[in-house]
Amino acid sequence: MKTHTLLMPLDMHLHLRDAVMLENVAPLSAYSFSGAIVMPNLVPPVESKEDVIAYKERIMAAVPNDYFEPYMTLFYKNYDKAFLLDIADEITAIKLYPAGITTNSEGGVNSFDIEEMRETLETMSELGIPLCVHGETDGFVMDREAEFMSIYELLAKNFPNLKIIMEHITTKAAVDMLDKYDNLYATITVHHLLITLDDVVGGMMQPHLFCKPIAKRPEDLDALLGLALEAHPKVMFGSDSAPHPQHKKESCGCAAGVFTAPMALQLLCEIFEQFDKLDNLQAFVSDNAQNIYGICPEFKEVILEKRPFVVPENYSGVVPMYAGETINWAIESVE
Ligand SMILES: [Zn+2]
């Protein structure tokens, strides 16, 4: 039986939610990942030192038997230097949402006024705190990410010492932007390496594949695969696994988000094997992130095996990607 071993997998963009949902989904990530960048878009958002510490405690309480490091993030607002100095030790990154662009982002940034943002972003540069960005405008849905490239350029040029992470990129435009500035990095999900908009709405509408940013065109998928399969050193895996209760997805007014945490590594093995690039997967799921963020996760060894695995229909009321379908890799053991 063919196997593949991954050491200290990291999920650099994860939604763990809160309360019962947190208790249900956190153990699924903690099982196979050494750590994850945990997104702060709760209601209300995570925007104080007390919020960060309390949320981290709730996450740790939800994963009592697994070693798992939640790398905490703060919801971006314009903060002053004293606040950032005080909170720096508690956070790994700060996440910026344009106002209203995705789930629970109403309190995000309304205008990208560099002078208003300067104190925050210069302090983050000095302290080495990366800025994670949901890069979409409020334009036409297929063009939102491409339109945001000018804002990435503005930020990258004005703050050359700030590490800026273009989160969950979905377009060739973002792929082309990556190497234009030394301080731009990117995360890529597993679902954006598998689907285009055709898979979401080309036939019967598939609510469990509906997410923000939406999947794009075949040429975008090819550009993303090009980066991921070569494990470009500025690119990391970030699942953007975003659980919603089944009734919020299978309803009029479907919530955005694809739930992939429990089978992300299996699907990545399938993709990388298909293109004969399994040797690059370790860099994509861990080594690049360790280098970019300067983090050193606790040891975890995940052995995957090439055998049929039927994806469960749901996990505590959350329907995963490919529910009920058979994929070609399974997790054999975790140590
Ligand atoms: Zn996200």
Boltz pocket constraint, residues with backbone or C-beta under 6 A from the ligand:
constraints:
  - pocket:
      binder: B
      contacts: [[A, 13], [A, 15], [A, 39], [A, 212], [A, 240], [A, 242]]
      max_distance: 6.0
